[in-house]
């Protein structure tokens, strides 16, 4: 009974969103705040299996996964694609590769990265086994980047809001550098989120 009361209270006062990476809140965060102005919006990054479990157990209103979830009680809809870039100083030896680079060409480089990038952390670690990563709190990251010559990552979602003067961004061309996101929700809640689903579509 206690768990049901807490879940009911949270559903009335909070909008809980889970994701495998920060991208969905970067892309849709302002939209969610404008559509639910009287609710407290909470978001959390977790593993995909944990997100699905949380959704089924009312810990989340909806989640963003990197795969379509096949479950009779849930529904997944394609939301958007995120593409990974490397951002480097204009004087960097790779700066002439305008068409992009592959992971093997940047393996061994050191990178400044934001803390807790979810599934992206695993992807870069897998594809760049010789590289070193220096996680930074998001509120300090861009100040450190501007004072440094160390490469870092960006995506098609973050590039439009970045303002580094002496850096360029090159797409990473491997398949692993492209990720599709799906919004996943309970089938019984489809009407509740129809406006969000329409805008995402």
Residue, then its C-alpha position, 0 to 999 in steps of 0.5 A: x500500500x505504501x508503494x502504491x501511495x508513493x507511486x500515485x503521488x509521484x504520478x500526480x506531482x512529478x514527471x519521471x523520465x529515464x534514458x540511456x544517455x543525456x541526449x533526449x533531455x538535451x533535445x526535448x528538455x525544454x519541450x517537457x518543461x513547457x508541456x508540464x509546467x506544474x510538475x517537477x521533472x526528474x530524469x535519470x540515466x540508467x542501463x536499458x534493462x534497468x530502465x525497462x524494469x523501472x518503467x514497468x514498476x512505475x518508477x518512470x512515466x516513459x523512457x528513452x532506449x537505444x533499441x526498440x523494446x519488444x514487450x506486450x505491455x510496452x510500445x516503442x516509437x523512433x524518436x531521433x538519431x544522435x551522431x558522435x563527433x570529435x572536437x579538436x583545436x584547429x592546430x590538431x594534426x587531424x584538423x585537415x580530415x574534413x570528411x571525418x575520422x574513424x575510431x582507430x585514427x583517434x585511439x590513443x588520444x586523451x579526451x575531456x568528457x562529461x560525467x555520466x554519458x550513459x551508453x556513450x561511455x561504454x561505446x567510446x571505451x570499447x572503441x578507444x581502448x588505448x585512450x585516456x578519459x578525464x571526466x568533468x562535471x558538466x558545469x565546468x566542462x566547457x570552461x576547461x575545454x576552452x582553456x585546454x588543447x585536449x580533444x573532447x566529444x560532441x554530438x549533433x545535439x550539442x554542436x549548435x549550442x557550443x561556442x568554442x572559437x579555436x576548435x573544429x568538430x569532425x564526425x566519427x564515421x564508424x557505425x558505433x558513433x551513430x545511435x538511434x533513440x526510441x521513446x518507450x512507454x506503457x501502452x495504457x499511457x499512450x493517450x496520456x502522452x499523445x501530445x508528446x508523441x505527436x511532437x516527437x513524431 
